[in-house]
Amino acid sequence: MRFVDIIFAVLAVAIASVRSQAIDTENVPGPCSSVCSAVVGASDLCEEIDDDNEDASDWVCVCAQSGMDTAIPECRSCLESAPVGDDDDDRREFAYMNVRLFERRLTHQQRRS
């Protein structure tokens, strides 16, 4: 399992260098749409606030939103266990990798507090 986390982290960093960290509703599988709605909403809000799409500021902004300390881990857990078809797997992986990055940032912030 640790190996999978490392692979996801490496892939997420590669994707982050090319794409914004926004998580769109179409990237979240149906069974997780309500569980992840707060994270998607925070991601949308932070993307509107920061038009420069600087990944680091997006992470800080999302993690600073109220309720993210529980919403991010719940969304990640749902994305890990959500059954998806082959067409949706890439989009789910993108959402999962971004939520994992948000979660790591949140954990880092909590340790510094």
Summary of the structure (lengths in Angstrom):
residues: 113
radius of gyration: 13.0
end to end distance: 28.3
largest distance: 40.9
contacts: 320
relative contact order: 0.19
helix: 75%
strand: 0%
